[in-house]
Amino acid sequence: MSFSIAVVGGGPAGLLAAQRLAEAGHRVTVYEAQATVGRKFLVAGHGGFNLTNAEPLATFEAHYGATQPRFATYLSHFSPADLRQWATNLGIPTFVGTSGRVFPLAGYKPAQLLRAWLGRLQELGVELKTRHRWLGFAGANGLRLRDESTGQEFEIQPDATLLALGGASWRKTGSDGQWTTALANIGVTPTAFAPSNCGAEIQWSAFFREKVGRAPLKNIALRCGDQQVRGELLLTDYGVEGTPVYALTPALRTALAHNTPAPLLLDLKPDLSDAQLLQKLGQPRGGKSLAAFLTKTLHLGPPVPTLLREVAPPEATATPEALARLLRHVPLPVTRLRPLDEAISTAGGIPFAEVDDHLMLRRRPGTFVAGEMLDWEAPTGGYLLQGCFSTGAWAARGVLGWLEAQN
Ligand SMILES: Cc1cc2nc3c(=O)[nH]c(=O)nc-3n(C[C@H](O)[C@H](O)[C@H](O)COP(=O)(O)OP(=O)(O)OC[C@H]3O[C@@H](n4cnc5c(N)ncnc54)[C@H](O)[C@@H]3O)c2cc1C
C-alpha cells in the first residue's frame, strides 16, 4: 500500500527521511520554506564539508552527551559507514582525514552531492515544493501551509508527517526556529534555543585587540570545569574561537549560568609534563626579555607574551615556578557565548520526553521529528550531520512502522 507522506523542511534530516520513505514505495512531498533546499548543508560545505567521522561507534556515540543512549540506536540504524556508502551511491566517494573526519574526496563539491541527491529523489518520485512554509497543524492529521510565491494559504491531509525544520542558527539558510509557536500550540514546549559550537567573548583591552587581531595558537589544550579539549585556538578581536572552544560550549554555557566571567583555562604546553616545563623555565634567563626567553626555551613566540601580559599580573611571570603555573593555566575570562545566529549548531529544541522511541510526537500521533529541531547537541567533527542523517533515517523507519500498524 502506498501512503502520502509530508516531509516538512528540506535540510539533510528531511531529505534523507524523504529518500527512505520514497524507497519504501510511498508518495512523498517535501515542503520547504526557502526557494531552494539544503542551504545549511551547502554552508556546511564551505568549512570543509565534514560529513561524518570514521571513529568506532562506541566512542562516536559518546559525543552526544546525555542523549548518547538514544543516539546509539539511531547510529546503529544509519551508521557513519552507511552515510559514506550513501554518498558513494550518489557518485561522491569519501576519504578519512585527520582525527577520523570524513570528507568528500578532493574535487567533489558539496553542490555536486546535493545535485546528485536531488536527482535521486526525483527518480524516486519525491515531489519538492519549495517556497512552501509550514504554518501549523490543522485538525488531527492536517497541516497548514503558505505558498510564499502567491501568499495563498491552504491545508493538506497527509497520512503521516515528518518535521525536520532545523535549529535556529544561520537564519539566512532558513533555520529560523519559528516553528516553536506551532509546537507550543499543541502543548509541546521546546527547550530554549542556545548557541552551540560557537566562539566565546572575552573583553580584551583596546591595545590587545589592535596588537593581536586574529592569531592562532596551535597544539594547545583548553579546559572548562572537568573537560579538557586539545586543538588549535584562534584569538579574535571579540574573544576566542576554534574547534576546542566549540567543543566546550556546553561546559561554558553551564559555567556562565553560575558565574560571569566563566573560567576557561588555556594550557600552552600540554605535551610537556610539569617537571619538563619547570626544567625548561629554570634555565638562566640572562638579560632576556620575557618574549625572547619564551621563544628561545619553549618556542612560544607572538602573540603569547602579549596574551600573558593581558590576562596575568607581572608577578605571574616573575619566577620559573609562577611562569610554569601560568603557562598551564592561562585564564581566559569568558563573558558570554557568541550570538545564536552565528553558531554552527543549536542546543535546545523539542525535548526527547515529547517524542516516543520512534521519534513520534506523543501529543500528535502520526507526526515525527528529526534533525536539529530535537534537543541534542554534539561537537563539530562530523557528529552534527551524522546526527541529522541518523535521526532522519530513524524517524522515517518510525513513520513506516506507524503506517503499517494503522492499516
Ligand atoms: C557554518 C556551518 C558549518 C557547518 N559545518 C558542518 C560540518 O562540517 N559537519 C557537520 O556535521 N555539520 C556541520 N554543520 C551543521 C549542519 O549543517 C546542521 O546540523 C544540519 O544542516 C542540520 O540539518 P537539519 O536537516 O536538521 O536542519 P537544516 O539543515 O537547518 O534544515 C531545515 C530546513 O527546514 C526549513 N524550514 C524551517 N522552517 C520551515 C517552515 N516553517 N516551513 C518549511 N520549511 C522550513 C529550512 O528552510 C531548512 O531548509 C554546519 C553548520 C553551519 C552553520
Ligand as a Chemical Component Dictionary entry (heavy atoms), coordinates in Angstrom:
data_LIG
# 
_chem_comp.id                   LIG 
_chem_comp.type                 NON-POLYMER 
_chem_comp.pdbx_formal_charge   0 
_chem_comp.three_letter_code    LIG 
# 
loop_
_chem_comp_atom.comp_id 
_chem_comp_atom.atom_id 
_chem_comp_atom.alt_atom_id 
_chem_comp_atom.type_symbol 
_chem_comp_atom.charge 
_chem_comp_atom.model_Cartn_x 
_chem_comp_atom.model_Cartn_y 
_chem_comp_atom.model_Cartn_z 
_chem_comp_atom.pdbx_ordinal 
LIG C1  C1  C 0 28.764 27.316 9.144  1  
LIG C2  C2  C 0 28.306 25.908 9.372  2  
LIG C3  C3  C 0 29.181 24.867 9.127  3  
LIG C4  C4  C 0 28.783 23.551 9.399  4  
LIG N1  N1  N 0 29.654 22.543 9.126  5  
LIG C5  C5  C 0 29.308 21.273 9.424  6  
LIG C6  C6  C 0 30.189 20.211 9.136  7  
LIG O1  O1  O 0 31.250 20.382 8.510  8  
LIG N2  N2  N 0 29.821 18.955 9.537  9  
LIG C7  C7  C 0 28.646 18.709 10.189 10 
LIG O2  O2  O 0 28.402 17.565 10.573 11 
LIG N3  N3  N 0 27.752 19.691 10.387 12 
LIG C8  C8  C 0 28.060 20.966 10.028 13 
LIG N4  N4  N 0 27.164 21.976 10.253 14 
LIG C9  C9  C 0 25.850 21.655 10.870 15 
LIG C10 C10 C 0 24.835 21.084 9.877  16 
LIG O3  O3  O 0 24.841 21.836 8.690  17 
LIG C11 C11 C 0 23.440 21.097 10.515 18 
LIG O4  O4  O 0 23.499 20.391 11.751 19 
LIG C12 C12 C 0 22.392 20.454 9.625  20 
LIG O5  O5  O 0 22.267 21.162 8.401  21 
LIG C13 C13 C 0 21.019 20.425 10.295 22 
LIG O6  O6  O 0 20.170 19.679 9.476  23 
LIG P1  P1  P 0 18.592 19.683 9.634  24 
LIG O7  O7  O 0 18.054 18.930 8.471  25 
LIG O8  O8  O 0 18.212 19.274 10.989 26 
LIG O9  O9  O 0 18.175 21.225 9.512  27 
LIG P2  P2  P 0 18.529 22.340 8.423  28 
LIG O10 O10 O 0 19.673 21.965 7.588  29 
LIG O11 O11 O 0 18.599 23.599 9.203  30 
LIG O12 O12 O 0 17.241 22.334 7.508  31 
LIG C14 C14 C 0 15.974 22.750 7.968  32 
LIG C15 C15 C 0 15.152 23.184 6.786  33 
LIG O13 O13 O 0 13.817 23.479 7.214  34 
LIG C16 C16 C 0 13.365 24.630 6.528  35 
LIG N5  N5  N 0 12.295 25.253 7.306  36 
LIG C17 C17 C 0 12.386 25.871 8.500  37 
LIG N6  N6  N 0 11.173 26.304 8.889  38 
LIG C18 C18 C 0 10.294 25.940 7.920  39 
LIG C19 C19 C 0 8.861  26.080 7.773  40 
LIG N7  N7  N 0 8.111  26.686 8.699  41 
LIG N8  N8  N 0 8.282  25.558 6.671  42 
LIG C20 C20 C 0 9.025  24.914 5.719  43 
LIG N9  N9  N 0 10.387 24.767 5.816  44 
LIG C21 C21 C 0 11.002 25.258 6.905  45 
LIG C22 C22 C 0 14.594 25.489 6.424  46 
LIG O14 O14 O 0 14.477 26.462 5.400  47 
LIG C23 C23 C 0 15.685 24.463 6.151  48 
LIG O15 O15 O 0 15.874 24.242 4.767  49 
LIG C24 C24 C 0 27.494 23.291 9.928  50 
LIG C25 C25 C 0 26.603 24.345 10.141 51 
LIG C26 C26 C 0 26.998 25.649 9.866  52 
LIG C27 C27 C 0 26.030 26.767 10.107 53 
# 
loop_
_chem_comp_bond.comp_id 
_chem_comp_bond.atom_id_1 
_chem_comp_bond.atom_id_2 
_chem_comp_bond.value_order 
_chem_comp_bond.pdbx_ordinal 
LIG C1  C2  SING 1  
LIG C2  C3  SING 2  
LIG C2  C26 DOUB 3  
LIG C3  C4  DOUB 4  
LIG C4  N1  SING 5  
LIG C4  C24 SING 6  
LIG N1  C5  DOUB 7  
LIG C5  C6  SING 8  
LIG C5  C8  SING 9  
LIG C6  O1  DOUB 10 
LIG C6  N2  SING 11 
LIG N2  C7  SING 12 
LIG C7  O2  DOUB 13 
LIG C7  N3  SING 14 
LIG N3  C8  DOUB 15 
LIG C8  N4  SING 16 
LIG N4  C9  SING 17 
LIG N4  C24 SING 18 
LIG C9  C10 SING 19 
LIG C10 O3  SING 20 
LIG C10 C11 SING 21 
LIG C11 O4  SING 22 
LIG C11 C12 SING 23 
LIG C12 O5  SING 24 
LIG C12 C13 SING 25 
LIG C13 O6  SING 26 
LIG O6  P1  SING 27 
LIG P1  O7  DOUB 28 
LIG P1  O8  SING 29 
LIG P1  O9  SING 30 
LIG O9  P2  SING 31 
LIG P2  O10 DOUB 32 
LIG P2  O11 SING 33 
LIG P2  O12 SING 34 
LIG O12 C14 SING 35 
LIG C14 C15 SING 36 
LIG C15 O13 SING 37 
LIG C15 C23 SING 38 
LIG O13 C16 SING 39 
LIG C16 N5  SING 40 
LIG C16 C22 SING 41 
LIG N5  C17 SING 42 
LIG N5  C21 SING 43 
LIG C17 N6  DOUB 44 
LIG N6  C18 SING 45 
LIG C18 C19 SING 46 
LIG C18 C21 DOUB 47 
LIG C19 N7  SING 48 
LIG C19 N8  DOUB 49 
LIG N8  C20 SING 50 
LIG C20 N9  DOUB 51 
LIG N9  C21 SING 52 
LIG C22 O14 SING 53 
LIG C22 C23 SING 54 
LIG C23 O15 SING 55 
LIG C24 C25 DOUB 56 
LIG C25 C26 SING 57 
LIG C26 C27 SING 58 
# 
